[in-house]
Amino acid sequence: MKKADERFFQKHLPAEELVVRRERLLDEVGPDVHVLLRGASEEHGPRFLQSKTFYYFAGIETPGAFLMLSGGERKSTLYVQQRDPEKHPDDTGVGVVDAAEIKAAIGVDEVRDVALLADDLGAIKTLYVQDAEDEFACQTRFVGAAKAQQRAENPWDGRPSANQAFISLVTSRNPDIEIKGLTPIVAEMRRVKTGSEIEMLRRAGYLSALATTEAMRMTKPGLVERQLAAVASYIYYTHGATGEAYSQIIAAGNNMQFGHYWRNDAILADGDIVLMDSAPDYAQYASDIGRIWPVNGTYEPWQRELYSYITTYHKTLLGLLKPGVTKDGVQQEAARIMAGVLEKTTFSKEVYRVAAERVLQSNPLSHPVGLAVHDGSPYKHKPLEPGVVLSVDPMMTVAEEELYIRSEDTVLITDDGVENFTESAPLECDEIEATMKEAGRFPLYDTALAWEPGRKM
C-alpha cells in the first residue's frame, strides 16, 4: 500500500500546538456544542490553497476535508475522502486509509470518511461554523467579503459565498440545528501569536526584506514594473516560500496613487520613484513591507523631502511601540512629536506641507499580520501585548500630484519593545541610494531580446 505523500503534512506546527488550539476553541464555545470547520474543496489559482481558518486548527493540506470538534466529549474528528492507494496522491490528497499518519501529524482523535458527516450532523443541536469569508493567499476575509457582495449584487450572478452556501446546505438538511458564528472567537484567538507562528512570520519578514533589497539593486530606467515583481518571486520560491502572500504592488510614477495597484505593466522612467509592496506566503504566514526609491538611483530634492518626512514618522512610531500602550496612545504621542518636526521642516510646496499635516491625522498602525497580510485578528481594542504582530505604515497622499508616499514594516510586540521583521531592507534615502549602487545577484531578462522568428536561444 502506498503511503500518503508527505507534502500533505505540514512540518511547521507541532501536533501538540494544534491540539491546544482546538482545546481552547472548545473552552470558548462551551460544553454540549459542536464546531464544524470546512476546508477548501478546490484549487484557487495554479495550486490548491487551504482555508486559513481550517489550517489554523487542522494543519493539513488536503482538499475537501472537514474538522468536527465535540464539546461534550472533548473530541476532534477529521473527515476526509477515500483515497485510492494505487493512484497518484495528488488526485485526492490524504484519505481514510492514512488515518494513522494523520493522527500522528495533527493530533486528532479520529479520522472518518466524509460520507459519514451527514449522519453525524443529524444528532447535533448547536453547531458553530465559520461565518466569515475564507482567507487564502492573495485573499483576506475582507477582500473575500467584498467579492461576495459584488457577486450577490450582480443581477447576472447572485451566487452566495462558499461559506454561506455551506451554512444553507447544513440547515436545509438539518432544519432543527442551531447555527452560530465563530468569527469573533477565532479572531481573538489569532491575535497573539505563538512561538511557532512567530518563527514563520520572522522568516516571511526576512524574505520580504531580501526581495525588496534585491529589487532596489536591479532597478534601472527601461525595466517593466513586473520585472521587479519577478525578482521578488524568484527569491520567495528559492527560499522555501510557496508563492506570494498577496498581489504584488510595483507602482512607478503616478501608478502609486492607486493603493492596491496590481497591473505592474508600466515602464520605469528616469526621474520617477517606484513603490514596492511585496511579501511571500511562507508556510501559510504572510508579512508586509513598503519602500519607495528612485528609478535612476538618486532622489530628486522633492522626493527626498517627502520620503524623509515619512520615514521620520515611521521611526518615531517604532520607538513608541511596547507592551501596555494602546494604538490610539501611540498615534497621539507620535503626532505630538511630529508636530515639532513639522514646525522645523521646510517644504518646497505648500501642498506638501498640507499633506504632511494630514498624515498626522491618519492611521499609521495599519493592520494585524499573520495567516493573512490583513489578518482577521483585532489588536486595536485593548493594550498591546507580547505576541501581537502588526504593520507600521505611515502614508502621505498628495492628490494634486498623484503621489502616495509611504514606508511600511511588519513588527512583533516583544516584552520590552518591538522586533522589526523587515528591518533589514534599507529604509532611509542615503541607505537606499547606497544599496542601488550595488550589483544585483542575478541578471534580469533583457526586454530588448524579445523572441523573433528563427532566433536561436
Summary of the structure (lengths in Angstrom):
residues: 457
radius of gyration: 24.3
end to end distance: 45.5
largest distance: 74.6
contacts: 1521
relative contact order: 0.11
helix: 40%
strand: 18%
